[in-house]
Protein backbone atom coordinates (compact mmCIF):
# COMPACT_ATOMS: atom_id res chain seq x y z
CA UNK A 1 0.00 0.00 0.00
CA UNK A 2 3.06 2.32 -0.33
CA UNK A 3 2.45 5.57 -2.20
CA UNK A 4 5.82 5.13 -3.91
CA UNK A 5 4.84 1.91 -5.65
CA UNK A 6 5.24 2.18 -9.42
CA UNK A 7 2.79 0.63 -11.81
CA UNK A 8 4.43 -1.49 -14.49
CA UNK A 9 2.67 -1.78 -17.82
CA UNK A 10 2.47 -5.36 -19.02
CA UNK A 11 2.00 -5.97 -22.74
CA UNK A 12 0.18 -9.21 -23.53
CA UNK A 13 0.82 -10.57 -27.05
CA UNK A 14 -2.32 -11.14 -29.09
CA UNK A 15 -2.52 -14.35 -31.07
CA UNK A 16 -3.60 -14.02 -34.72
CA UNK A 17 -7.26 -14.57 -35.51
CA UNK A 18 -8.06 -17.99 -36.96
CA UNK A 19 -10.82 -18.13 -39.55
CA UNK A 20 -13.74 -20.30 -38.54
CA UNK A 21 -14.50 -23.49 -40.45
CA UNK A 22 -17.77 -25.49 -40.54
CA UNK A 23 -16.25 -27.91 -38.03
CA UNK A 24 -15.06 -25.13 -35.68
CA UNK A 25 -17.60 -22.79 -34.01
CA UNK A 26 -16.84 -19.09 -34.10
CA UNK A 27 -15.90 -17.44 -30.80
CA UNK A 28 -19.30 -15.73 -30.66
CA UNK A 29 -21.15 -19.05 -30.59
CA UNK A 30 -18.85 -20.89 -28.16
CA UNK A 31 -20.34 -21.23 -24.64
CA UNK A 32 -18.71 -18.92 -22.06
CA UNK A 33 -16.36 -20.52 -19.55
CA UNK A 34 -17.89 -20.77 -16.06
CA UNK A 35 -16.62 -18.15 -13.62
CA UNK A 36 -15.08 -19.57 -10.43
CA UNK A 37 -17.03 -18.95 -7.23
CA UNK A 38 -15.31 -16.39 -5.00
CA UNK A 39 -13.89 -17.87 -1.79
CA UNK A 40 -15.13 -16.57 1.54
CA UNK A 41 -12.78 -13.91 2.91
CA UNK A 42 -11.95 -13.67 6.62
CA UNK A 43 -10.44 -10.83 8.66
CA UNK A 44 -9.30 -10.50 12.27
CA UNK A 45 -12.22 -9.18 14.35
CA UNK A 46 -10.39 -6.25 16.00
CA UNK A 47 -9.37 -3.44 13.68
CA UNK A 48 -7.20 -0.35 13.99
CA UNK A 49 -5.50 -1.37 17.25
CA UNK A 50 -3.02 -3.79 18.69
CA UNK A 51 -4.92 -6.86 19.91
CA UNK A 52 -3.78 -10.03 21.66
CA UNK A 53 -6.02 -13.10 21.48
CA UNK A 54 -5.90 -15.52 24.40
CA UNK A 55 -4.84 -19.03 23.43
CA UNK A 56 -7.18 -20.65 25.95
CA UNK A 57 -10.45 -19.91 27.71
CA UNK A 58 -12.16 -20.98 30.91
CA UNK A 59 -14.97 -23.54 30.94
CA UNK A 60 -15.98 -23.41 27.26
CA UNK A 61 -14.36 -22.69 23.86
CA UNK A 62 -13.80 -18.98 23.14
CA UNK A 63 -11.07 -16.35 23.12
CA UNK A 64 -10.64 -13.07 24.97
CA UNK A 65 -9.01 -10.62 22.56
CA UNK A 66 -7.38 -7.94 24.72
CA UNK A 67 -7.40 -4.48 23.17
CA UNK A 68 -7.91 -0.91 24.32
CA UNK A 69 -11.41 0.32 25.01
CA UNK A 70 -12.80 1.97 21.88
CA UNK A 71 -10.97 -0.24 19.39
CA UNK A 72 -13.16 -1.47 16.56
CA UNK A 73 -14.97 -4.78 16.65
CA UNK A 74 -15.34 -5.66 12.98
CA UNK A 75 -17.21 -8.42 11.22
CA UNK A 76 -14.80 -11.26 10.43
CA UNK A 77 -16.77 -12.21 7.32
CA UNK A 78 -19.56 -11.08 5.01
CA UNK A 79 -22.89 -11.97 6.59
CA UNK A 80 -26.08 -10.96 8.35
CA UNK A 81 -26.45 -9.52 11.86
CA UNK A 82 -28.21 -12.16 13.96
CA UNK A 83 -28.61 -10.99 17.56
CA UNK A 84 -27.81 -7.67 19.24
CA UNK A 85 -27.75 -6.89 22.98
CA UNK A 86 -27.97 -3.18 23.74
CA UNK A 87 -28.44 -3.27 27.52
CA UNK A 88 -25.83 -4.36 30.06
CA UNK A 89 -27.79 -6.36 32.68
CA UNK A 90 -24.86 -8.12 34.37
CA UNK A 91 -24.74 -8.12 38.17
CA UNK A 92 -21.66 -9.53 39.87
CA UNK A 93 -23.83 -10.72 42.79
CA UNK A 94 -25.81 -13.11 40.62
CA UNK A 95 -23.40 -13.51 37.66
CA UNK A 96 -26.16 -14.94 35.46
CA UNK A 97 -24.68 -16.60 32.37
CA UNK A 98 -26.96 -14.94 29.83
CA UNK A 99 -25.91 -11.49 31.07
CA UNK A 100 -22.15 -12.02 31.24
CA UNK A 101 -21.53 -10.68 27.73
CA UNK A 102 -22.92 -7.22 28.34
CA UNK A 103 -23.34 -5.39 25.01
CA UNK A 104 -22.88 -7.82 22.12
CA UNK A 105 -23.38 -8.51 18.42
CA UNK A 106 -23.67 -11.83 16.58
CA UNK A 107 -23.21 -12.26 12.83
CA UNK A 108 -24.13 -15.33 10.79
CA UNK A 109 -21.61 -15.42 7.97
CA UNK A 110 -22.15 -16.35 4.36
CA UNK A 111 -20.28 -19.53 5.34
CA UNK A 112 -23.12 -20.52 7.71
CA UNK A 113 -21.06 -19.98 10.88
CA UNK A 114 -22.12 -17.67 13.71
CA UNK A 115 -19.54 -15.19 15.06
CA UNK A 116 -20.10 -13.50 18.43
CA UNK A 117 -18.40 -10.51 20.04
CA UNK A 118 -19.26 -9.16 23.48
CA UNK A 119 -18.21 -6.83 26.34
CA UNK A 120 -18.65 -3.95 23.86
CA UNK A 121 -18.65 -0.35 25.03
CA UNK A 122 -20.99 0.58 22.17
CA UNK A 123 -22.86 -1.02 19.28
CA UNK A 124 -22.88 0.59 15.84
CA UNK A 125 -25.86 2.89 15.22
CA UNK A 126 -27.14 0.93 12.22
CA UNK A 127 -26.26 -2.53 13.53
CA UNK A 128 -29.47 -4.45 14.15
CA UNK A 129 -30.77 -7.96 13.40
CA UNK A 130 -31.18 -8.63 9.69
CA UNK A 131 -28.69 -6.01 8.49
CA UNK A 132 -26.17 -7.26 5.94
CA UNK A 133 -22.53 -6.50 6.74
CA UNK A 134 -19.20 -6.97 4.99
CA UNK A 135 -15.95 -8.43 6.28
CA UNK A 136 -14.06 -5.66 8.09
CA UNK A 137 -17.17 -3.52 8.67
CA UNK A 138 -17.41 -2.01 12.16
CA UNK A 139 -20.04 -3.59 14.42
CA UNK A 140 -19.16 -1.82 17.65
CA UNK A 141 -16.38 -0.82 20.03
CA UNK A 142 -14.32 -2.94 22.40
CA UNK A 143 -15.16 -2.29 26.05
CA UNK A 144 -15.71 -3.59 29.56
CA UNK A 145 -19.43 -4.32 29.81
CA UNK A 146 -20.82 -7.46 31.39
CA UNK A 147 -18.39 -9.53 33.43
CA UNK A 148 -15.46 -7.62 31.85
CA UNK A 149 -16.14 -4.80 34.33
CA UNK A 150 -13.64 -6.59 36.57
CA UNK A 151 -11.00 -7.32 33.91
CA UNK A 152 -8.95 -5.37 31.35
CA UNK A 153 -10.96 -4.29 28.30
CA UNK A 154 -11.32 -7.02 25.72
CA UNK A 155 -13.52 -8.55 23.06
CA UNK A 156 -14.95 -11.93 23.99
CA UNK A 157 -15.06 -13.81 20.69
CA UNK A 158 -17.00 -17.02 20.09
CA UNK A 159 -17.67 -19.28 17.10
CA UNK A 160 -20.66 -21.59 16.84
CA UNK A 161 -23.46 -22.76 14.60
CA UNK A 162 -26.69 -20.72 14.26
CA UNK A 163 -29.42 -21.50 16.81
CA UNK A 164 -32.83 -20.10 17.70
CA UNK A 165 -32.74 -16.69 19.37
CA UNK A 166 -31.66 -16.62 23.00
CA UNK A 167 -29.51 -19.76 23.03
CA UNK A 168 -26.63 -17.83 24.61
CA UNK A 169 -24.89 -20.98 25.88
CA UNK A 170 -24.09 -21.92 22.26
CA UNK A 171 -23.75 -18.39 20.93
CA UNK A 172 -20.98 -17.49 23.40
CA UNK A 173 -18.69 -20.13 21.85
CA UNK A 174 -18.80 -23.83 20.94
CA UNK A 175 -15.63 -24.21 18.85
CA UNK A 176 -12.12 -23.14 19.90
CA UNK A 177 -11.39 -20.08 17.70
CA UNK A 178 -7.66 -19.71 18.37
CA UNK A 179 -6.35 -21.39 15.19
CA UNK A 180 -8.65 -19.24 13.06
CA UNK A 181 -7.87 -16.00 14.91
CA UNK A 182 -4.14 -16.63 14.61
CA UNK A 183 -4.47 -17.27 10.87
CA UNK A 184 -6.61 -14.19 10.22
CA UNK A 185 -4.27 -12.04 12.31
CA UNK A 186 -1.42 -13.12 10.03
CA UNK A 187 -3.46 -12.49 6.88
CA UNK A 188 -4.01 -16.19 6.16
CA UNK A 189 -7.40 -17.54 5.12
CA UNK A 190 -8.58 -20.42 7.30
CA UNK A 191 -12.24 -21.42 7.37
CA UNK A 192 -13.94 -22.75 10.52
CA UNK A 193 -16.80 -24.37 8.59
CA UNK A 194 -15.60 -27.98 8.93
CA UNK A 195 -14.70 -27.57 12.62
CA UNK A 196 -18.13 -26.08 13.39
CA UNK A 197 -19.96 -28.87 11.57
CA UNK A 198 -17.96 -31.50 13.47
CA UNK A 199 -18.59 -29.80 16.83
CA UNK A 200 -22.32 -29.53 16.14
CA UNK A 201 -22.54 -33.27 15.44
CA UNK A 202 -20.62 -34.05 18.63
CA UNK A 203 -22.74 -31.64 20.70
CA UNK A 204 -25.91 -33.62 20.12
CA UNK A 205 -29.27 -32.50 21.52
CA UNK A 206 -29.36 -28.95 22.86
CA UNK A 207 -30.84 -29.27 26.34
CA UNK A 208 -29.67 -25.92 27.63
CA UNK A 209 -26.60 -24.50 29.32
CA UNK A 210 -23.86 -27.02 30.15
CA UNK A 211 -21.11 -24.89 31.67
CA UNK A 212 -20.77 -21.58 33.53
CA UNK A 213 -24.51 -21.22 33.81
Secondary structure, 3 states (H helix, E strand, C coil): CCCCCCCCCCCCCCCCCCCCCCCCCCCCCCCCCCCCCCCCCCCCCEECCCCEECCCCCCCCCEEEECCCCCEEECCCCEEEEEEECCCCCCCCCCCHHHCCCEEEEEEECCCEEEEEEEEEEECCCCCCCCEECCCCEEEEEECCHHHHHCCCEEEEEEEECCCCCCHHHHCCCECCHHHHHHHHCCCCCCCHHHHHHHHHHHCCCCCCCCCC
